Structure formats: structure tokens, C-alpha cells
Amino acid sequence: MTRTKMCVSVRTALVEELDTLVGKCSDLGASRSEIVESILTAYLQNDEDRIEKTRELTISNRKQSNS
């Protein structure tokens, strides 16, 4: 499987939640990257209308950033 590295900037609160997940998967030795990939895989394989949900989250995050 080919991998592509990418840099992302996320809110500190999300990083803290991500680190919590990494800690809860310590028995797997999972890295942040592995957890993020698992989250993305689960989200993108979901049958919900992910385009609309992504748009809603993007708008909401922008509003939070601008407040």
C-alpha cells in the first residue's frame, strides 16, 4: 500500500483527544498517524452523506475559529 505524507494543522483540543486515543491503544503501539488513518477510514467508509457532513463541520469549525 502506497502512503503519502501530509502535514495538517488541527485545534489543540483535537490533538488532546487524539493523544487520549493513542494512549488507549497503547497495547497496539499505535501512533498518531495510525489512529488518524483509522479515523479517516471509518469516516470515509461510512454510508452517511459525508460530503454534507464535511461541509457542515468545516463551516462550524470556521465559525469557532472566528469567534
Secondary structure as a PSIPRED ss2 file (coil, helix, strand):
# PSIPRED VFORMAT (PSIPRED V4.0)

   1 M C   1.000  0.000  0.000
   2 T C   1.000  0.000  0.000
   3 R C   1.000  0.000  0.000
   4 T C   1.000  0.000  0.000
   5 K C   1.000  0.000  0.000
   6 M C   1.000  0.000  0.000
   7 C C   1.000  0.000  0.000
   8 V C   1.000  0.000  0.000
   9 S C   1.000  0.000  0.000
  10 V C   1.000  0.000  0.000
  11 R C   1.000  0.000  0.000
  12 T H   0.000  1.000  0.000
  13 A H   0.000  1.000  0.000
  14 L H   0.000  1.000  0.000
  15 V H   0.000  1.000  0.000
  16 E H   0.000  1.000  0.000
  17 E H   0.000  1.000  0.000
  18 L H   0.000  1.000  0.000
  19 D H   0.000  1.000  0.000
  20 T H   0.000  1.000  0.000
  21 L H   0.000  1.000  0.000
  22 V H   0.000  1.000  0.000
  23 G H   0.000  1.000  0.000
  24 K H   0.000  1.000  0.000
  25 C C   1.000  0.000  0.000
  26 S H   0.000  1.000  0.000
  27 D H   0.000  1.000  0.000
  28 L H   0.000  1.000  0.000
  29 G C   1.000  0.000  0.000
  30 A C   1.000  0.000  0.000
  31 S C   1.000  0.000  0.000
  32 R H   0.000  1.000  0.000
  33 S H   0.000  1.000  0.000
  34 E H   0.000  1.000  0.000
  35 I H   0.000  1.000  0.000
  36 V H   0.000  1.000  0.000
  37 E H   0.000  1.000  0.000
  38 S H   0.000  1.000  0.000
  39 I H   0.000  1.000  0.000
  40 L H   0.000  1.000  0.000
  41 T H   0.000  1.000  0.000
  42 A H   0.000  1.000  0.000
  43 Y H   0.000  1.000  0.000
  44 L H   0.000  1.000  0.000
  45 Q H   0.000  1.000  0.000
  46 N C   1.000  0.000  0.000
  47 D C   1.000  0.000  0.000
  48 E C   1.000  0.000  0.000
  49 D C   1.000  0.000  0.000
  50 R H   0.000  1.000  0.000
  51 I H   0.000  1.000  0.000
  52 E H   0.000  1.000  0.000
  53 K H   0.000  1.000  0.000
  54 T H   0.000  1.000  0.000
  55 R H   0.000  1.000  0.000
  56 E H   0.000  1.000  0.000
  57 L H   0.000  1.000  0.000
  58 T H   0.000  1.000  0.000
  59 I H   0.000  1.000  0.000
  60 S H   0.000  1.000  0.000
  61 N H   0.000  1.000  0.000
  62 R H   0.000  1.000  0.000
  63 K H   0.000  1.000  0.000
  64 Q H   0.000  1.000  0.000
  65 S H   0.000  1.000  0.000
  66 N H   0.000  1.000  0.000
  67 S C   1.000  0.000  0.000
